[in-house]
Amino acid sequence: MTLIIHLLGQPKLLIDSKPIKFNAPPKTLPLLAYLLLQRRQALERQSVAFALWPDDSESVARATLREIHARTADDIMAALALYRPGPLTGGLKDAFVRRYQGREPVEHIHPALASLLDETFGVILYQEQVLRIAHELAGFGLAEADLLRRAMSHFDPGKRMQELQRKFVEEAQARSGIPPETGERIWEMMAAFAGYGFPKAHAASYAQIGWRSAWCKTHFPAEFMAAVLANWGGYYSQRVYLGEARRMGIPIRPPHVNYSGHHFTVRAIDGTKTLFMGLDQVKGLTRRTIERIQRGRPFASLDDFLTRADPRAQEAESLAKVGALEGLGKIPAILHRIQSGSRKRTGTSWQAGQMSLFSLDESNGEDWAIEKKVAAQQELLGISLEAHPLELAADRIAASGAMSTLEAAERIGQRVTVAGVRQTSHRSRTAKGEPMLFLTLEDLSGMLEVILFPQVYRQGREIVSSGKPFLITGMMEIDSGRGEPFLRAEKVVVLV
């Protein structure tokens, strides 16, 4: 029996209305929570946490999951809610983690808050907690409490907010015995949070998707990554998700006329689940041709493919160049044969037997060099599956003396040089308003966070945005807030 799970939601949820098919019996569904609980260590691993979150803030999610040793869906819900401007303001996130770990006692501004904030260790995480505080401490009706929440969310400093603040402080004293100065502190805590707070139902929905996605990724990794890639990834570029699939040990192949669907597809090749890129990613390939390919396959030879799929000559050439005709001949010979018998020359469609007039000459036995295949895939697919850019630069990286990101992460307090390509980045500004860059560097062993302060960023901005491999030299440090290693860049140079 085939189980189909739809992971639906906003576009940022990565998998949008595309089914993932799992050959699993329905009785496995009641075991979902148990299996996920048993896999909590996997949830903490970088490779499993990647691509699970609503906004792909997986670096923060990974760190938070490790810090709180996530065991349940409620833990994931808290981790998601923590990564919001409200809890991050004033160190509330750090206080939550310390209290969760038992390293700091839970302290409430007033004992009356205990029943309302105990589940979140004295920290306001959810908008509903603001409503309950206003309702239970100051007697606000639920409609009035929601009006308060909405006013706070819009940072309304007007007369209405002043009236609500006065009423809250006065009623909290009258109903709950809370001194006015303490009431003011509670109000300020609510106001600081509410503007950026997460509704608990919102966090719960995202957590359930992340929770179930983690199970899918752990137990059906190839199918999960196929669905993510079929939706063109998410927050990051497609190359990042392909890199993640490679790190998971999933073979990835370019489009192929005998195996690929419209989108990324899982096929078993010699007993190994393999990801095939979709035919729709081949530049210039029409829907009509894709449908003919899918209806007519498998194709036993180039003749068979050309006469039954009947592609335009340019389409046939593009398929050959990206490796979609692998097994039907070598690229130079296929191209020569297509060009010799193309429809442009004959003025007709490919006809059965027509191509036999132009024999497939592979006498020299030479195929394209890896560099040429990479260039063709980059041009026609937008990305190369033939080789990672760093694989082509292996000799230059070795000559430079650069170490891997994995080695660098163990050299805290030391100056290191690493080689890699930009995975993702975002700009920020210093207190003086100068531009700086937070960069995630990728190499064949993993990823490393890098900070380029203004002077280094000005010098290396074009290099890191080029998409080509480069070298970064700097000092390895530890982010005290997250406990994660990062490289403070001192110099960025092109890999030559």
ZALOKOL-672639 format. One record per residue (C-alpha): residue in three letters; z, y, x. Coordinates in steps of 0.5 Angstrom, whole numbers, plus 2048, in hexadecimal, padded with zeros to 3 digits. Each point is the difference from the previous one (the first is absolute). Last residue first. Layout:
<dopas>
ALAZYX/...
</dopas>
This chain:
<dopas>
VAL7EF83E858/LEU8068007FB/VAL8008077FE/VAL807804802/VAL8068027FC/LYS806802804/GLU8088017FF/ALA8017FC7F9/ARG8077FF7FE/LEU7FF7F87FE/PHE8047FD7FB/PRO8057FB7FF/GLU8037FF7F9/GLY8088007FE/ARG7FE8047FA/GLY804806801/SER801800807/ASP7F97FF802/ILE8007FD807/GLU7FC802806/MET7FA7FE804/MET7FE806805/GLY7F9802800/THR7F87FE802/ILE7FB7FE7FB/LEU7F97FD801/PHE7FA8007FC/PRO7FC7FC7FC/LYS7FB8037FB/GLY8018037F9/SER7FF807802/SER8068037FD/VAL8057FE806/ILE7FB803805/GLU7FE8067FC/ARG808802800/GLY8027FE807/GLN801807803/ARG8038047FA/TYR8047FA7FE/VAL8037FF807/GLN8028087FF/PRO8027FF7F9/PHE8047FA800/LEU7FD7F9800/ILE8047FB7FD/VAL7FE7F8800/GLU8027FA7FC/LEU7FE7FA803/MET7FC7FA7FD/GLY7FE7F9801/SER7FE7FB805/LEU7F8802800/ASP801807801/GLU8028057FA/LEU803807801/THR8048047FA/LEU800807801/PHE8048067FE/LEU7FD806802/MET802807802/PRO7FE8077FD/GLU804806802/GLY8048047FB/LYS806802804/ALA8047FA7FC/THR7FB7FB802/ARG7FA7FF7FC/SER7FD7F97FD/ARG7FA7FC801/HIS7FF7F97FD/SER7FD7FA804/THR7FD7F97FF/GLN7FE7FA804/ARG7FE804806/VAL7FD7FC805/GLY8047FD806/ALA802800807/VAL807801803/THR803803806/VAL807800801/ARG806804802/GLN8077FD7FF/GLY8068027FC/ILE7FE7FA7FB/ARG7FC7FB803/GLU8007FA7FB/ALA7FB8047FB/ALA7FB801806/GLU7FF7F8801/LEU7FE7FF7F8/THR7FC807801/SER7FC7FC805/MET800803808/ALA7FB804803/GLY7FE7FF807/SER7FA8047FF/ALA7FC7FA803/ALA8027FB7FB/ILE7FE8057FA/ARG7F9801803/ASP7FF7F9801/ALA8037FF7F8/ALA7FB8057FE/LEU7FC7FC7FB/GLU8067FD7FE/LEU8038067FE/PRO7FB8027FB/HIS8027FA7FC/ALA7FA7FB800/GLU7FB7FD7FC/LEU8038037F9/SER7FD807802/ILE8018067FB/GLY7FC8047FB/LEU7FC7FA7FE/LEU7F9802802/GLU801805806/GLN8077FD803/GLN7FC7F97FF/ALA7FA802804/ALA805803805/VAL8047F9801/LYS7FA7FC800/LYS7FD804806/GLU806800804/ILE8017F87FF/ALA7F97FF803/TRP7FB7FE7FB/ASP7FD7F9800/GLU7FC7FD806/GLY7FD7F97FF/ASN7FA802803/SER7FC7FB7FC/GLU8038027F9/ASP7F98027FD/LEU8017FF7F8/SER7F97FF7FE/PHE7FB8057FD/LEU7FC7FC7FB/SER8057FC7FE/MET8038077FC/GLN7FA7FF7FB/GLY8037F97FE/ALA8038037FA/GLN7FE8077FF/TRP804806802/SER7FE8067FB/THR7F9803801/GLY7FD806804/THR7FF7FB806/ARG802805806/LYS8068047FC/ARG8027F97FD/SER8027FE807/GLY7FD7FA803/SER800802807/GLN8068057FF/ILE8047FA7FD/ARG7FE7FB806/HIS802805805/LEU8078027FD/ILE8017F87FF/ALA7FE7FF808/PRO805806802/ILE8067FE7FC/LYS8007F8801/GLY7FE7FB7FB/LEU8027FE7F9/GLY8087FF802/GLU802807800/LEU7FC8047FA/ALA8058047FF/GLY801802807/VAL8008087FF/LYS7F9800803/ALA7FD7FB7FC/LEU8038037F9/SER7FD807802/GLU7F97FD802/ALA8007FC7F9/GLU8028077FD/GLN7FA803803/ALA7FB7FB7FF/ARG8028007F8/PRO8037FA7FE/ASP7FD7FA7FC/ALA8067FC7FF/ARG7FC7FA7FF/THR7FA801805/LEU804803806/PHE8067FC7FF/ASP7FC7F9800/ASP7FC803806/LEU806802804/SER8037F97FF/ALA8047FB7FC/PHE8038067FB/PRO8067FE7FC/ARG7FF8047FC/GLY7FB8037FA/ARG8048037FB/GLN805804805/ILE7FA802804/ARG7FC8027FA/GLU8068047FE/ILE801804807/THR7F88017FF/ARG8018047FA/ARG806803802/THR7FD804805/LEU8017FF808/GLY7FF807803/LYS8067FF805/VAL8047FA7FF/GLN8078007FD/ASP7FD7FE7FA/LEU7FF7F9803/GLY8087FF800/MET8037FE807/PHE8027F9801/LEU8077FE801/THR8017F9802/LYS8057FB7FE/THR8007FA805/GLY7FD7F97FE/ASP7FA800804/ILE7FE8077FC/ALA8048017FA/ARG7FE8067FC/VAL8048067FE/THR7FC8067FE/PHE800808801/HIS7FB8037FB/HIS7F97FF7FD/GLY8017F8802/SER7FF7FE807/TYR7FF7F8802/ASN7F87FE800/VAL7FD807802/HIS806802805/PRO804807800/PRO804800807/ARG8057FB801/ILE808801801/PRO8047FA802/ILE8078017FD/GLY806800806/MET8048047FD/ARG7FF805806/ARG7F98007FD/ALA8018027F9/GLU804806803/GLY7FA802804/LEU7FC7FF7FA/TYR8058057FC/VAL800805805/ARG7F8800801/GLN8008017F8/SER803807801/TYR8078017FE/TYR8038027F9/GLY7FC7FB7FD/GLY7FC7FA802/TRP7F98007FD/ASN8027FD7F9/ALA7FD7F9803/LEU804801806/VAL8068007FC/ALA7FE7FA7FC/ALA7FD7FC807/MET807802803/PHE8037FC7FA/GLU7FC7FA800/ALA8007FF808/PRO808801800/PHE8017FB7FA/HIS8087FE801/THR802806804/LYS7FB8057FD/CYS8017FE7F9/TRP808800801/ALA800807803/SER7FB8027FA/ARG8067FE7FB/TRP805804803/GLY7FB806801/ILE7FE8007F9/GLN8077FF7FE/ALA803805804/TYR7FB8057FD/SER8027FF7F9/ALA807800802/ALA7FF807804/HIS7FD8037FA/ALA8057FD7FB/LYS805803804/PRO7FD807800/PHE7FF803807/GLY803806802/TYR7FC806803/GLY8038067FC/ALA8067FC7FE/PHE8037FF807/ALA803807802/ALA8018027F9/MET8057FA7FF/MET803801806/GLU8018087FF/TRP8037FE7F9/ILE8057FB803/ARG802805805/GLU8018057FA/GLY8047FC7FC/THR8057FF806/GLU801807801/PRO8018007F8/PRO8057FB800/ILE7FE7F97FD/GLY8057FE7FA/SER7FB7FC7FD/ARG7FF8047F9/ALA802807801/GLN7FE800808/ALA7FA7FD7FF/GLU7FF8047FA/GLU801807804/VAL7FB7FD806/PHE7FB7FE7FB/LYS8008067FC/ARG7FF805805/GLN7FB7FC804/LEU7FC7FF7F9/GLU8018087FF/GLN7FD801807/MET7FA7FB7FF/ARG7FE8047F9/LYS801807804/GLY7FB7FE805/PRO8007FC807/ASP7FB7FB7FD/PHE7FF7FB806/HIS7FB7FD7FC/SER8037F9800/MET8078037FF/ALA7FD8037F9/ARG7FE7F97FF/ARG8067FD801/LEU8048057FC/LEU7FC7FF7FA/ASP8017F8801/ALA807802800/GLU7FF8047F9/ALA7FD7FA7FD/LEU8057FB802/GLY8058057FE/PHE805803805/GLY8077FE800/ALA802802807/LEU8017FA804/GLU7FD7FB7FC/HIS7FA8037FE/ALA7FE805806/ILE8027FA804/ARG7FC7FB7FC/LEU7FA805800/VAL800801808/GLN8017F8801/GLU7F97FF7FC/GLN7FD804805/TYR8017FB805/LEU8037FF807/ILE806804800/VAL8057FE805/GLY8077FD7FF/PHE7FE7F9803/THR7FA7FF7FB/GLU8037FB7FB/ASP807804801/LEU7FC8077FD/LEU8028007F9/SER8077FC800/ALA802804806/LEU7FE8077FE/ALA8078017FC/PRO8037FF806/HIS7FE807803/ILE7FB802806/HIS8007F8801/GLU8017FD806/VAL7FD7F9802/PRO8037FD807/GLU7FB800806/ARG7FE7FA804/GLY7FF7FC7FA/GLN7F97FF801/TYR7FE8037F9/ARG805806802/ARG7FC801806/VAL7F97FF7FD/PHE8038057FA/ALA802805805/ASP7FA800804/LYS7FC8017F9/LEU8048067FE/GLY7FF803807/GLY8008077FD/THR7F97FF7FC/LEU7FD7F9801/PRO8037FF7F9/GLY7FC8057FD/PRO7FA800804/ARG7FF7F97FE/TYR8007FA805/LEU8077FD7FD/ALA7FC7FF7F9/LEU7FC7FB804/ALA8067FC803/ALA8048007FA/MET7FA7FD7FC/ILE8007FB806/ASP8077FE800/ASP8007FF7F8/ALA7FA7FB802/THR8057FC804/ARG8027FE807/ALA7FE807804/HIS804800807/ILE8028077FE/GLU7FD803807/ARG7FB7FB801/LEU7FD8027F9/THR801807802/ALA7FC7FF806/ARG7FA7FC7FD/ALA8008057FA/VAL800806805/SER7FA7FD803/GLU7FD7FD7FA/SER7FF8077FC/ASP7FA7FD7FD/ASP8008057FA/PRO8027FA7FB/TRP8037FB805/LEU7FD7F9802/ALA7FB802805/PHE8047FE806/ALA8077FD7FF/VAL7FE7F9801/SER7FD801807/GLN806805802/ARG8057FB7FF/GLU8068027FB/LEU7FD7FC7FA/ALA7FF7FA804/GLN807800801/ARG8018007F9/ARG7FC7FA7FF/GLN8057FC7FC/LEU8018067FB/LEU7F98007FF/LEU8007F97FF/TYR8058007FB/ALA7FD8067FC/LEU7FA7FC7FF/LEU8027FA7FE/PRO7FF8017F9/LEU7F9801802/THR7FF7F9804/LYS8007FC7F9/PRO7F98047FF/PRO7FD7FB805/ALA7FC804806/ASN7F9800802/PHE801808801/LYS7FA8057FD/ILE801807802/PRO7FE8057FA/LYS7FD807801/SER8038057FC/ASP803804805/ILE8027FD806/LEU803806805/LEU8058037FC/LYS7FE807802/PRO7FA7FF7FA/GLN8068007FB/GLY8027F97FD/LEU7FE7F97FF/LEU8017FA804/HIS7FC7FB7FC/ILE8037F8801/ILE7FB7FB7FF/LEU8027F9800/THR7FB7FA801/MET8027F97FD/
</dopas>
